[in-house]
Amino acid sequence: MERGRVVDSSLSPPPAAAADRLYLVTLSGIESFRRLYDALSGTGFYNLSPEAIRDLQSPDPGDLLKRDGSNVASVLANLRPDFKERIEAYLGKVVPGVSSVSRRLIGPRETLEFRQEVRGAQHPWRFFASNMSDGTLRAFGVLVALFQGIRNGNPERRLIGIEEPEVALHPAAAEVLIDSLRDATEHTQVLVTSHSPELLDNHDIDDDSILAVVAEHGESHIGPLDAVGRSVLKDRLYTAGELLKMNQIDPDPDRARLEPRQLELFGPER
């Protein structure tokens, strides 16, 4: 493809192209490209915003969560009951006393209603999302992102990426967060970015689960842990969080500095 025009193609005749449309969408009707299209369209990357979750939201089908969580109430209403219960169980460990969360309609908009057990109260107190802390809303958004869109055991999100899920959470909640991330990997692939030693402070996190990132001269290099890091984790001398505190999370220099090869997927650069 060049400037919206098919220059060369293994298909004869090639599907028509448009300068303002991704060509892969057109090619998705061809079986050879369908798997690639489904794989890419089945990914979801999230930077959950407490403000977007707190605001009154416009209802939508609730099939998949938006990047900032601004349709979380609709997605919650569309969850399988067992996954909703799982989310509430995890949230109750992050925020003691929270027993349930539900969608609440307010005129043409909707929001979340949290129920929380309070000492001395006969019934749980009810709080709208507007009354909940940033940490609670972000944790809830992360959990919904992890357990959304499961239909008959098949996830609509085949890869879920979450940017710094520990933000605004008490460090003591890191253990619960790790458990929920591991739980979600039973049905989808999960990719997490983090600067949190607390999140990584767990002996059960092995070296194969970690990719280290370094920035040098304006370039980011990503790769598996170097030999020292892998050895330390395998021998359980330190946790990954302890290595991060000591600034000893480094990528293997031989595997992190390979020349990028993504252009080869599409033929010679034009």
C-alpha positions in Angstrom: 0.0 0.0 0.0 1.2 3.5 -0.8 -0.8 6.7 -0.3 -4.1 4.7 -0.3 -3.2 2.8 -3.4 -2.3 -0.9 -3.9 1.2 -1.0 -5.4 1.7 -4.7 -5.3 -0.4 -7.6 -4.2 -0.4 -11.4 -4.1 -4.2 -11.3 -4.6 -5.6 -11.1 -8.1 -7.4 -8.9 -8.3 -6.7 -7.1 -5.1 -9.6 -5.6 -3.1 -10.2 -1.9 -3.7 -8.3 0.5 -1.4 -9.3 3.9 0.1 -6.9 6.5 1.3 -8.9 7.2 4.5 -9.4 3.5 5.5 -7.2 0.8 7.0 -6.7 -1.8 4.3 -6.7 -4.6 6.8 -10.4 -4.0 7.4 -11.1 -4.6 3.7 -8.8 -7.6 3.7 -10.6 -9.1 6.7 -13.2 -10.6 4.4 -10.4 -12.9 3.0 -9.8 -16.0 5.1 -6.0 -15.6 4.9 -6.2 -12.2 6.7 -9.1 -13.0 9.0 -7.1 -14.4 11.8 -4.8 -11.3 11.9 -7.8 -9.0 11.9 -9.5 -10.9 14.7 -6.4 -11.0 16.8 -5.8 -7.3 16.5 -9.4 -6.3 17.0 -9.6 -8.6 20.0 -7.0 -6.6 22.0 -7.9 -3.9 24.6 -5.5 -1.5 26.3 -6.5 0.4 29.3 -5.5 3.5 31.3 -8.6 3.7 33.6 -9.7 7.1 34.6 -11.5 7.6 38.0 -13.0 10.8 36.7 -14.6 9.0 33.7 -15.8 6.2 35.9 -17.2 8.7 38.4 -19.1 10.8 35.9 -22.7 10.0 34.9 -22.4 7.8 31.8 -24.4 7.3 28.6 -25.8 3.8 28.3 -24.3 1.6 25.5 -24.5 -2.1 24.6 -21.8 -2.8 27.2 -20.0 -5.5 25.2 -16.5 -4.2 25.7 -15.0 -1.7 28.1 -13.7 1.6 26.7 -10.1 2.5 27.3 -10.8 5.0 30.1 -13.7 3.0 31.7 -16.3 5.6 30.7 -18.9 2.9 29.9 -18.1 0.6 32.9 -21.7 0.7 34.2 -23.1 -0.8 31.0 -20.3 -3.4 30.9 -21.0 -4.4 34.5 -24.7 -5.0 33.6 -23.6 -7.2 30.8 -21.2 -9.4 32.7 -21.8 -13.1 33.4 -23.1 -13.4 37.0 -20.2 -15.6 38.1 -17.7 -13.1 36.9 -19.6 -10.2 38.5 -19.4 -12.1 41.8 -15.7 -12.7 41.3 -15.1 -9.0 40.7 -17.1 -8.1 43.9 -15.1 -10.6 45.9 -11.8 -9.2 44.8 -13.0 -5.6 45.3 -14.2 -6.5 48.8 -10.6 -7.5 49.7 -9.2 -4.3 48.2 -11.8 -2.1 50.0 -13.0 -3.9 53.1 -16.7 -3.9 53.6 -17.7 -3.5 49.9 -20.2 -6.3 49.3 -21.6 -5.5 45.8 -21.6 -3.1 42.9 -24.5 -2.6 40.5 -25.6 -0.3 37.7 -28.0 2.4 38.7 -30.1 4.4 36.2 -30.5 8.1 36.8 -32.8 9.6 34.2 -31.2 9.1 30.7 -27.8 8.4 32.3 -26.3 5.7 34.5 -23.8 5.2 37.2 -22.4 2.7 39.7 -23.9 2.0 43.1 -21.6 0.5 45.7 -22.9 -1.3 48.8 -20.7 -1.3 51.8 -21.1 -2.9 55.2 -20.8 -0.4 58.0 -20.4 -1.4 61.7 -23.7 -0.9 63.6 -25.8 -0.6 60.4 -28.5 -3.1 59.9 -28.2 -2.9 56.1 -25.3 -2.0 53.8 -24.9 1.7 53.1 -25.2 2.7 49.4 -22.8 5.0 47.7 -22.8 6.3 44.1 -19.6 6.3 42.1 -19.4 10.1 42.7 -18.8 9.4 46.4 -16.1 6.7 46.0 -12.3 7.3 46.1 -10.0 7.2 43.1 -8.4 4.0 44.3 -11.7 2.2 44.6 -12.9 3.3 41.2 -9.7 2.5 39.5 -9.4 -1.0 41.1 -13.0 -1.7 40.0 -12.2 -0.6 36.5 -9.2 -2.9 36.4 -11.2 -5.8 37.6 -14.0 -5.2 35.0 -11.3 -4.9 32.3 -9.9 -8.3 33.3 -13.2 -10.2 33.4 -15.3 -8.5 30.6 -16.7 -10.0 27.5 -16.6 -13.7 28.3 -19.1 -15.6 26.2 -19.4 -19.3 26.5 -15.9 -19.5 27.8 -14.4 -17.5 24.9 -13.1 -14.0 25.6 -13.9 -11.2 23.2 -10.7 -9.6 24.4 -7.8 -12.0 23.6 -5.1 -9.6 24.9 -5.7 -7.1 27.7 -3.1 -4.5 28.5 -3.3 -2.4 31.6 -1.1 0.6 32.3 0.0 0.8 36.0 -3.0 -1.0 37.6 -1.6 -0.2 41.1 -2.0 3.6 40.7 -4.1 5.1 43.6 -4.2 1.8 45.4 -2.8 1.1 48.9 0.4 -1.0 48.7 -1.3 -3.7 50.8 -3.8 -4.3 47.9 -1.0 -5.4 45.6 -1.4 -9.0 46.6 -5.0 -9.0 45.8 -4.3 -7.4 42.5 -1.7 -10.0 41.6 -4.3 -12.8 42.4 -6.9 -11.1 40.1 -4.3 -10.8 37.2 -3.4 -14.4 37.5 -7.0 -15.4 37.7 -7.8 -13.5 34.5 -5.0 -15.4 32.6 -7.2 -18.5 32.7 -9.2 -17.0 29.9 -7.2 -14.2 28.3 -3.6 -13.0 27.9 -2.7 -10.1 30.2 0.1 -7.5 29.8 0.8 -5.1 32.6 3.2 -2.1 32.8 4.3 -1.1 36.3 6.8 0.9 38.3 5.6 -0.6 41.6 7.9 -2.7 43.8 4.9 -3.7 45.8 3.2 -5.2 42.8 6.3 -7.2 42.0 7.1 -8.1 45.6 6.0 -11.7 45.3 8.1 -14.9 45.1 5.5 -16.5 42.8 6.4 -14.1 40.0 9.0 -15.9 37.9 11.5 -14.5 35.5 9.5 -15.7 32.4 6.7 -13.4 33.4 8.8 -10.2 33.3 10.1 -8.0 30.5 12.4 -5.3 31.6 12.6 -1.9 29.9 15.5 0.6 29.7 15.8 3.9 27.8 19.1 4.8 26.2 19.7 7.8 23.9 16.0 8.2 23.3 15.4 4.6 22.5 13.5 2.1 24.6 14.9 -1.5 24.8 12.6 -4.3 26.0 13.7 -7.8 26.7 13.7 -10.7 29.1 15.7 -10.3 32.4 19.4 -10.6 32.2 21.2 -13.7 33.5 21.8 -12.2 36.9 18.1 -11.3 37.4 16.9 -14.7 36.2 19.3 -16.5 38.5 18.3 -14.4 41.6 14.6 -15.0 41.0 15.0 -18.7 40.4 17.0 -19.1 43.6 14.4 -17.0 45.4 17.2 -14.7 46.8 15.1 -11.7 46.1 11.7 -10.9 44.7 11.3 -8.9 41.5 10.1 -6.0 43.7 13.3 -6.0 45.7 15.4 -6.1 42.6 13.4 -3.1 41.3 14.1 -1.2 44.5 17.8 -1.9 44.0 17.6 -0.8 40.3 18.6 -4.3 39.2 15.7 -5.1 36.8 17.6 -5.0 33.5 16.9 -6.6 30.1 19.3 -9.1 28.6 21.5 -6.9 26.5 21.9 -9.5 23.7 18.1 -9.9 23.3 16.9 -6.3 24.0 19.0 -4.6 21.4 18.1 -6.7 18.3 17.2 -4.6 15.3 13.4 -4.1 14.9 12.0 -6.6 12.4 8.4 -5.5 12.1 8.8 -4.0 8.6 9.8 -7.5 7.3 6.2 -8.6 8.0 5.0 -6.3 5.2 7.9 -6.6 2.8 10.6 -4.1 2.0 10.2 -0.6 3.3 9.0 1.8 0.6 
